[in-house]
Amino acid sequence: MGRTTIAVYGGSFNPPHVGHALVAAWALWTGQADAVWLVPTFRHAFDKALAPFDERLALCRALADDVSGAVEVLDLERTLPVPSFTIDTLRLLQTRHPGHRFRLLVGADILEQTDAWNSWADIVRLFPPIVVGRVGWPPVPGAPTFPGVSSTELRARLASGEAVDGLVTQGVAERLPGSYGAAAR
């Protein structure tokens, strides 16, 4: 029996949306991974303002419940030094779970930022990324392009009192704090 492949899907999830859900489900449905582990960032490495970690963690759990039993949420970043770098998170996961094979799951939008990432070449070598397309970015060969939903757009809608129907999963919609948009600008 081969090792279980885990797609590590990190991000601010500020808040999580249907694009995140679709990406996680696609990774499972197509056999890219046997499981997807969502890893919300505790504090963003590039100092982006974020809603409180526990709120984002709860919303990620709601999204995971809406997608599949093969999607889990880790609060690992809470325990790591700040700022936490993706390579450190992946190495820690590999150490704690040596029987698994880990791959980083990312959207095409981060590819132009990888020169600013800590040890991107090591990530590529040790945890081969699964890259998915995103509207507004160059297509990724062999991967679909996912809808142009963004957490930035959601925060703006929430802050102005607009509906986010169809942009978040049902579980996330039921748990979104009323002040989320204003708190996470």
Secondary structure as the mmCIF struct_conf table of DSSP 4:
data_model
#
loop_
_struct_conf.conf_type_id
_struct_conf.id
_struct_conf.beg_label_comp_id
_struct_conf.beg_label_asym_id
_struct_conf.beg_label_seq_id
_struct_conf.end_label_comp_id
_struct_conf.end_label_asym_id
_struct_conf.end_label_seq_id
HELX_LH_PP_P HELX_LH_PP_P1 GLY A 2 ARG A 3
STRN STRN1 THR A 4 GLY A 11
BEND BEND1 ASN A 14 PRO A 15
HELX_RH_AL_P HELX_RH_AL_P1 VAL A 18 TRP A 29
TURN_TY1_P TURN_TY1_P1 THR A 30 GLY A 31
BEND BEND2 GLN A 32 GLN A 32
BEND BEND3 ASP A 34 ASP A 34
STRN STRN2 ALA A 35 PRO A 40
BEND BEND4 PHE A 42 ARG A 43
TURN_TY1_P TURN_TY1_P2 ALA A 45 PHE A 46
HELX_RH_AL_P HELX_RH_AL_P2 PHE A 53 VAL A 67
TURN_TY1_P TURN_TY1_P3 GLY A 69 ALA A 70
STRN STRN3 VAL A 71 VAL A 73
HELX_RH_3T_P HELX_RH_3T_P1 LEU A 76 THR A 79
BEND BEND5 LEU A 80 LEU A 80
BEND BEND6 VAL A 82 PRO A 83
HELX_RH_AL_P HELX_RH_AL_P3 THR A 86 ARG A 96
TURN_TY1_P TURN_TY1_P4 PRO A 98 GLY A 99
STRN STRN4 HIS A 100 GLY A 107
HELX_RH_3T_P HELX_RH_3T_P2 ALA A 108 ALA A 116
BEND BEND7 TRP A 117 TRP A 117
TURN_TY1_P TURN_TY1_P5 ASN A 118 SER A 119
HELX_RH_AL_P HELX_RH_AL_P4 TRP A 120 LEU A 126
BEND BEND8 PHE A 127 PHE A 127
STRN STRN5 ILE A 130 ARG A 134
TURN_TY1_P TURN_TY1_P6 VAL A 135 GLY A 136
BEND BEND9 TRP A 137 TRP A 137
TURN_TY1_P TURN_TY1_P7 PRO A 141 GLY A 142
BEND BEND10 ALA A 143 ALA A 143
HELX_LH_PP_P HELX_LH_PP_P2 PRO A 144 PRO A 144
STRN STRN6 THR A 145 PHE A 146
HELX_LH_PP_P HELX_LH_PP_P3 PRO A 147 PRO A 147
HELX_RH_AL_P HELX_RH_AL_P5 SER A 151 ALA A 159
TURN_TY1_P TURN_TY1_P8 SER A 160 GLY A 161
TURN_TY1_P TURN_TY1_P9 ASP A 165 LEU A 167
BEND BEND11 VAL A 168 VAL A 168
HELX_RH_AL_P HELX_RH_AL_P6 GLN A 170 ARG A 175
TURN_TY1_P TURN_TY1_P10 GLY A 178 SER A 179
HELX_RH_AL_P HELX_RH_AL_P7 TYR A 180 ALA A 183
TURN_TY1_P TURN_TY1_P11 ALA A 184 ALA A 184
#
